[in-house]
Amino acid sequence: MSNDVSSTQFQNEFWTATSGDLKQKREHIETPKKGTLADDAVKIMLDPSEKHQDWLGAGAAITDSAASLIWGAMDASHRDQLLHELFDPEQGGYSAVRVPLGSCDFQSQTYYTYDDVPAGEHDADLEKFSIGEGTPGAPDATKDLKYIVPVLQEILKINPAVKVIASPWSSPAWMKNTDHLTHGGHLRFGEYTGNGYTDKDRFEYIYAQYFVRYIEAYQKLGIPIYGVTIQNEPSNAAHWPAMIWTPAQLADFGYHFLRPALNHSFPDTKMYFLDDSPHALTKPISEEVPFEQAMAFDGMAVHTYMEPYDRLYNANRAFPNWSLLMTERRCMMRETPENAAHIMFGVIGNWLVHNGLGMVTLWNLALDERGLPNAADSTGRRGVITIDHTTGKVQRNLEYYMLRNFGQDVPVGSKVIKSTNYTPDGYSGGLGSVAFLAPDGAIAAHLYNPTGEPIKAAVTINGLGDQWQNVTVPAWGTVTLHKSNSLINESGIPADDEFKLNPSPDHRTDVAPGQEQ
């Protein structure tokens, strides 16, 4: 089928509306009739003749906390229904997950790495490496085998194409200058682990092999690792597992140690730079990362906790081969509809994608009605969904609908295309838009209204003349449209279960866009 839409009248259309207060939840709305431009409508032009980045997918993190609820709080039947709802391409269509490579702050188990030895000892040959003991999902299984692995295995049965991105929060303590998992510290750069001064005797080399052993272990369990980052939030010396890297150290380690190790064993595995918020990009990336080192990376991973978001331009236009991924953002449990919508629908789901983002993975896929489990005091958060830890009942949060806007309407492999935009940052000004051209010529688009009042929009496609479709975008909400000459996924969303939230205290370390911390 040709991708030229200049003479195409799409046979099928599917439009939805979601309001920031969730009184509308991807509500199927009548397809607007084609006609003249309404006098009070904001014009939105979708232009498939101007193509931008590839769309790689959307999803959320399978932390130990999230997996423990999905595996431990739900019976097998309800778990299967939920995972199909989320990951089945004929339902929610989520297509990416992020997993911690080792433990993080959102744990139901105590902190661990895959090679923990007593303080003062080394394991240079990684003889004690293990992602866990026991049968995956068994009550006596440990580490990743207890919850994360069995949940991933079920997800991949439903959709084998789901991309898995892995990020470490810390190396094993014996590889660090502090000999502790928590409170930062850094890798023992330039130090040696055995009898010799070759690269293979260095801690950097051993740590690169640690990544390889992880990928090997997961591959044996039927879980391919699509890509890795070197460090979660390398600027954050948190009191949970954490580790500090400068951008120059990330680039050097990736170029000299990790990429060669991956090339030897897993050359298809992608490697992403940074994995932190834009505040870490204090100057153009080309001043910190030599071009030769940059070419060892497949792109950059970012979080969106701290502005200014336009610092991303310090990096995402420097190296043409880089993809831009968003690997983490959460909402607080007490976030207002306006603030939550600005974060999810506005900055992430609209403005960042409009400006180069090719994948979205939010933070915990699931937390309970208290914002738990959590091994640190980073409480007061919510997951994409909320699971009652005593009954397994499910409620879907605004983050769920943002991800479903992508999963249900935008096939992986689509191209982001030009569309009219009236917001400079995703949370102020007028309507924002982002649009996609699928491989089969279908077109999808999301409109976001960053104001507290409904806005009337008029949508057309370049090449289709004056065939405007007028639609009202709800306050702090989205309208999505999907036009195709093939069948469209029009699956509905189950009703939420009823249960009360009991939030743990907020420990707020981030704020909504445009607000001061």
C-alpha positions in Angstrom: 0.0 0.0 0.0 1.3 3.5 -0.8 2.0 5.9 2.0 0.8 8.7 -0.2 -2.5 9.9 1.4 -3.2 12.7 -1.1 -5.9 10.7 -2.7 -6.8 8.4 0.2 -10.1 8.3 1.9 -9.5 6.1 5.0 -12.1 3.4 5.4 -11.9 3.1 9.2 -11.5 5.7 11.9 -11.4 5.4 15.7 -11.5 8.5 17.9 -11.3 8.6 21.8 -11.3 11.3 24.5 -9.7 11.2 27.9 -10.1 14.1 30.4 -7.5 15.0 33.0 -10.0 14.2 35.8 -10.7 10.8 34.2 -14.4 11.4 33.9 -13.7 10.4 30.3 -11.4 7.4 30.0 -10.5 6.8 26.4 -14.1 7.2 25.7 -15.0 6.2 22.1 -16.4 9.3 20.5 -18.3 9.6 17.2 -16.0 10.1 14.2 -16.3 13.9 13.4 -17.8 14.5 10.0 -15.5 16.0 7.3 -16.5 19.5 6.4 -15.5 23.2 6.7 -13.3 24.7 9.4 -15.3 25.9 12.4 -14.8 29.6 13.1 -13.7 29.0 16.7 -11.5 26.0 16.1 -7.8 25.7 16.4 -6.3 24.3 13.2 -4.2 21.1 13.4 -2.5 20.0 10.3 -1.0 16.4 10.1 1.7 16.2 7.5 2.9 12.7 6.6 5.3 14.1 3.9 7.6 15.2 6.7 8.9 12.2 8.6 10.9 12.2 11.8 12.1 9.5 14.3 11.0 5.9 14.6 8.5 5.0 17.2 10.0 2.1 19.3 7.2 1.5 21.9 5.7 2.3 25.3 5.4 0.7 28.6 6.6 0.8 32.2 9.0 -0.7 34.7 8.7 -4.2 36.1 10.4 -3.6 39.4 10.5 -6.2 42.2 7.7 -4.2 43.8 5.5 -4.2 40.7 6.2 -7.8 40.0 5.5 -8.9 43.6 2.0 -7.5 43.3 1.3 -8.9 39.9 2.6 -12.3 40.9 1.9 -12.5 44.6 -1.3 -10.5 45.1 -3.3 -11.8 42.1 -4.5 -15.3 41.3 -3.4 -16.8 38.0 -6.6 -16.1 36.1 -6.8 -12.4 37.0 -3.0 -12.0 36.4 -3.5 -13.5 32.9 -6.4 -11.1 32.2 -4.4 -8.1 33.4 -1.3 -8.9 31.4 -3.3 -9.5 28.3 -5.1 -6.2 28.8 -1.8 -4.4 29.0 0.5 -6.3 26.5 -1.8 -8.0 24.0 -1.4 -6.1 20.7 -5.2 -6.6 20.2 -5.9 -4.9 23.6 -3.6 -2.4 25.4 -0.6 -3.0 23.2 2.1 -2.0 25.7 5.4 -2.9 23.9 8.3 -2.1 26.3 9.3 -2.7 29.9 12.3 -1.5 31.9 13.8 -3.8 34.6 16.4 -3.1 37.3 19.6 -5.0 36.8 19.9 -5.9 40.4 17.8 -4.3 43.1 16.5 -0.7 43.3 14.5 1.3 45.9 11.1 -0.3 44.9 11.7 -3.7 46.4 9.7 -6.3 48.3 12.9 -8.1 49.0 16.1 -6.8 50.7 18.7 -5.2 48.5 20.8 -7.5 46.4 23.1 -7.6 43.4 24.0 -10.7 41.4 27.4 -11.2 43.0 27.3 -10.3 46.7 30.4 -11.3 48.7 31.5 -10.4 52.3 33.1 -7.0 52.7 36.7 -6.9 51.8 36.5 -9.8 49.4 36.5 -9.8 45.6 35.0 -12.2 43.0 37.0 -11.3 39.9 35.9 -14.4 38.0 32.2 -13.8 39.0 32.1 -17.4 40.3 29.3 -16.5 42.7 27.2 -14.7 40.0 23.5 -15.6 40.3 20.2 -13.8 39.4 18.5 -16.0 41.9 18.0 -19.6 43.1 14.9 -21.8 42.7 12.2 -22.2 40.1 10.9 -18.9 38.7 7.8 -17.9 40.6 8.1 -20.5 43.3 7.6 -19.3 46.9 11.2 -20.2 47.8 12.7 -18.6 44.7 15.1 -15.7 45.4 16.2 -12.4 43.7 14.9 -11.9 40.2 13.6 -15.5 40.0 11.0 -14.8 42.7 8.9 -12.2 40.9 10.5 -10.3 38.0 11.4 -13.3 35.8 8.1 -15.1 36.0 6.2 -11.9 35.2 8.4 -11.2 32.3 8.0 -14.8 31.0 4.2 -14.4 31.0 4.4 -11.0 29.3 6.6 -12.5 26.5 4.2 -15.4 26.0 1.5 -12.8 25.3 3.7 -10.5 23.1 7.2 -11.9 22.3 8.1 -8.6 20.7 8.1 -6.6 23.9 11.4 -4.8 24.4 13.2 -5.2 27.7 15.5 -2.4 28.8 17.8 -3.2 31.8 19.4 -0.6 34.1 21.6 -1.1 37.2 21.2 1.0 40.3 24.6 -0.2 41.6 27.3 -2.6 40.9 28.2 -5.2 43.6 29.6 -3.4 46.6 33.0 -5.0 46.2 33.4 -3.2 42.9 32.9 0.2 44.4 35.2 2.6 46.2 32.9 2.7 49.2 32.2 -1.1 49.5 28.5 -0.2 50.0 25.5 -0.5 47.7 23.9 2.7 48.9 24.7 6.4 49.1 26.4 6.6 45.8 30.1 5.9 45.5 31.7 5.0 42.2 33.3 2.1 40.4 36.9 1.5 41.3 38.2 3.1 38.1 41.7 2.2 37.1 42.1 -0.4 39.9 43.1 -4.0 39.4 41.5 -7.2 40.7 44.3 -9.8 40.2 47.9 -10.3 39.3 48.5 -8.1 36.3 48.0 -4.7 34.7 46.0 -5.7 31.6 42.5 -4.4 30.8 41.1 -7.8 31.8 42.5 -7.2 35.4 40.6 -4.0 35.8 37.3 -3.5 37.7 35.8 -1.9 34.6 36.4 -5.1 32.6 34.9 -7.3 35.3 31.9 -5.0 35.5 31.3 -5.3 31.8 31.4 -9.0 32.1 28.8 -8.7 34.9 26.4 -7.2 32.3 27.2 -10.1 29.9 26.5 -12.7 32.5 23.1 -11.0 33.3 22.1 -11.0 29.6 23.2 -14.7 29.3 21.1 -15.7 32.4 18.0 -13.9 31.1 18.4 -15.4 27.6 18.5 -18.9 29.0 15.1 -18.1 30.7 13.6 -17.0 27.3 13.9 -13.3 28.1 16.0 -11.4 25.5 17.4 -8.1 26.7 16.8 -5.4 24.0 19.1 -2.8 25.5 20.9 -1.7 28.6 21.9 1.6 30.3 25.1 1.8 32.3 23.6 3.4 35.4 20.3 4.6 36.6 20.5 8.3 37.6 24.3 8.6 37.6 24.1 12.0 39.3 22.0 10.7 42.2 23.9 9.5 45.4 20.7 8.3 47.0 20.4 6.3 50.2 19.1 3.3 48.2 21.3 1.4 45.8 23.1 4.1 43.8 26.3 4.9 42.0 27.9 8.1 40.7 29.2 8.5 37.1 30.1 11.6 35.2 29.1 11.8 31.6 32.7 11.4 30.6 33.0 8.2 32.7 29.9 6.8 31.2 31.2 7.4 27.7 34.6 6.0 28.5 33.3 2.8 30.1 30.8 2.3 27.4 33.3 2.7 24.6 36.3 0.9 26.1 34.6 -1.9 28.1 30.9 -2.5 27.8 30.4 -2.1 24.1 33.3 -4.5 23.3 31.9 -7.0 25.8 28.5 -6.8 24.2 29.9 -7.0 20.7 31.7 -10.2 21.6 28.6 -11.9 23.1 25.5 -10.0 22.3 26.1 -7.5 19.4 22.4 -6.9 18.9 21.9 -5.6 22.4 21.7 -1.8 22.4 23.5 0.5 24.8 22.1 3.9 25.9 23.8 6.9 27.4 22.9 8.9 30.6 19.6 7.5 32.0 19.1 10.7 34.0 17.1 13.9 33.9 18.0 16.8 31.7 19.6 18.7 34.6 22.6 16.5 34.1 23.2 17.9 30.6 24.8 21.1 31.6 26.6 21.7 28.3 26.4 20.3 24.7 27.0 16.6 24.8 29.7 16.9 22.1 31.9 18.8 24.6 31.8 15.8 27.0 31.6 12.8 24.8 34.0 12.5 21.9 32.4 11.5 18.6 34.2 8.2 18.4 32.9 7.2 21.9 29.4 8.4 21.1 29.2 6.1 18.1 29.5 3.1 20.5 26.0 4.1 21.9 22.7 3.6 20.2 21.1 6.6 21.8 20.3 8.4 25.1 17.9 7.5 27.8 16.4 10.3 29.9 14.1 10.8 32.9 11.8 13.8 33.3 11.9 14.7 37.0 13.8 18.0 36.6 13.7 20.8 34.1 14.8 22.4 31.9 13.6 19.9 29.4 15.0 21.9 26.5 18.5 20.9 27.7 17.7 17.7 25.7 18.7 19.8 22.7 22.2 19.6 24.1 22.2 16.0 23.1 19.5 14.7 20.8 20.6 16.8 17.8 24.4 16.1 18.2 24.6 12.5 17.0 22.3 11.6 14.1 22.4 7.8 14.9 21.2 8.2 18.4 17.6 7.4 19.4 16.0 9.2 22.4 14.3 7.1 25.0 12.5 8.1 28.2 13.2 5.5 30.8 11.5 6.8 34.0 8.9 9.2 35.4 6.3 8.7 38.1 3.3 10.6 39.5 2.6 11.1 43.2 -0.5 9.6 44.6 -1.9 13.0 45.6 -1.1 14.8 42.3 -3.9 17.0 41.1 -5.5 16.1 37.7 -3.8 19.2 36.2 -0.3 18.4 37.4 -0.6 14.7 36.5 -1.9 15.5 33.1 0.9 18.0 32.4 3.5 15.4 33.3 2.0 12.5 31.5 -0.1 13.7 28.6 1.7 17.0 28.1 5.5 16.8 28.6 6.0 13.1 28.0 3.2 11.9 25.8 3.1 15.0 23.6 5.9 17.5 23.7 8.9 15.1 24.1 7.6 12.8 21.4 6.9 15.8 19.1 10.6 16.8 19.7 12.4 13.5 19.2 11.4 10.9 21.8 11.1 7.4 20.3 10.2 5.3 23.4 8.4 5.8 26.7 8.8 3.6 29.8 7.2 5.0 32.9 8.3 4.0 36.4 6.5 1.2 38.4 3.9 -0.6 36.3 2.0 -1.4 39.5 2.1 -0.3 43.2 -0.5 -1.0 45.9 -3.1 1.2 47.5 -0.4 2.6 49.9 2.2 3.2 47.2 4.1 0.2 48.3 6.2 -2.1 48.4 9.2 0.1 48.9 12.5 -0.7 50.6 13.4 3.0 51.0 11.4 6.1 52.0 10.6 7.1 48.4 6.9 6.7 49.2 3.8 8.5 48.2 4.1 7.3 44.6 1.6 5.5 42.5 2.0 3.0 39.7 0.6 3.0 36.2 -2.1 0.8 37.8 -2.9 0.3 41.5 -3.3 -3.2 42.8 -4.9 -3.8 46.2 -2.3 -5.9 48.0 -4.9 -8.0 49.9 -7.4 -8.7 47.2 -5.6 -8.2 43.8 -8.2 -5.8 42.6 -7.1 -3.2 40.0 -7.6 0.5 39.4 -6.2 2.2 36.3 -4.4 5.6 36.7 -3.9 8.5 34.3 -0.5 7.0 33.4 -2.3 3.9 32.1 -4.4 5.9 29.6 -1.3 7.9 28.4 0.4 4.6 27.6 -2.7 3.0 26.1 -3.0 6.0 23.7 0.3 4.8 22.2 -0.1 1.1 22.6 -3.6 0.8 21.1 -3.2 3.3 18.3 0.4 3.6 17.3 2.2 0.5 15.9 5.8 0.0 16.8 7.8 0.9 13.7 5.6 4.0 12.9 7.3 7.3 12.0 6.6 10.4 13.9 5.4 13.0 11.4 5.0 16.7 11.4 1.9 18.2 13.1 0.8 21.6 14.2 1.8 22.5 17.8 0.8 25.5 19.9 2.6 24.6 23.2 6.2 25.6 23.7 6.8 23.1 26.5 3.8 20.7 26.8 2.1 22.3 29.8 1.5 26.0 28.8 0.1 27.8 25.8 -2.4 26.2 23.5 -3.0 22.7 22.0 -0.1 20.3 21.6 -0.1 17.5 19.0 1.9 14.6 17.9 1.2 12.4 14.9 2.4 9.1 13.4 2.5 7.3 10.1 2.3 3.5 10.3 4.1 1.2 7.9 0.8 0.4 6.2 0.0 4.0 5.7 -2.4 4.4 8.7 -2.3 7.7 10.6 -2.7 8.3 14.3 -2.5 11.5 16.3 -2.8 12.7 19.9 -4.0 16.2 20.8 -3.3 17.5 24.3 -5.1 20.5 25.9 -2.9 22.0 28.6 -5.7 24.3 29.9 -8.5 23.9 32.3 -11.2 24.6 29.7 -12.2 22.5 26.7 -10.7 23.6 23.3 -12.3 23.0 19.9 -9.8 21.8 17.4 -10.1 21.2 13.6 -7.9 18.4 12.2 -6.9 17.8 8.6 -4.2 15.9 6.7 -1.9 17.5 4.2 -3.1 16.4 0.8 -6.7 16.1 1.8 -7.7 19.6 1.0 -10.2 21.3 3.2 -11.6 18.2 4.8 -11.6 19.4 8.4 -12.9 17.4 11.3 -14.0 19.4 14.3 -13.6 17.9 17.8 -13.5 19.2 21.4 -10.4 18.3 23.4 -11.3 18.1 27.2 -9.6 20.1 29.9 -6.1 18.7 30.7 -7.0 15.9 28.4 -6.4 14.2 25.1 -8.2 13.3 21.9 -6.7 10.5 19.9 -7.5 9.6 16.3 -6.6 6.6 14.3 -7.3 6.4 10.5 -6.6 3.2 8.5 -7.7 1.2 5.6 -7.1 -1.9 7.7 -9.0 -3.1 10.8 -8.4 -0.9 13.8 -8.0 -2.0 17.4 -11.2 -0.7 19.0 -10.9 -2.8 22.2 -12.5 -1.3 25.3 -11.1 -0.9 28.8 -12.5 -2.9 31.8 -14.2 -1.0 34.6 -12.0 -0.3 37.7 -12.5 -2.4 40.8 -13.6 -0.6 43.9 -11.3 -0.2 46.9 -10.0 2.6 49.0 -6.6 4.2 48.7 -4.5 4.5 51.8 -1.4 6.5 50.7 1.8 6.4 52.6 3.3 9.8 53.4 4.6 11.8 50.4 8.4 12.3 50.2 8.2 14.7 47.3 11.5 15.1 45.5 10.0 16.3 42.2 7.2 18.6 41.1 5.0 19.1 38.2 6.3 21.0 35.2 6.5 24.7 35.6 6.5 24.6 39.4 9.4 25.3 41.7 10.6 22.5 44.0 
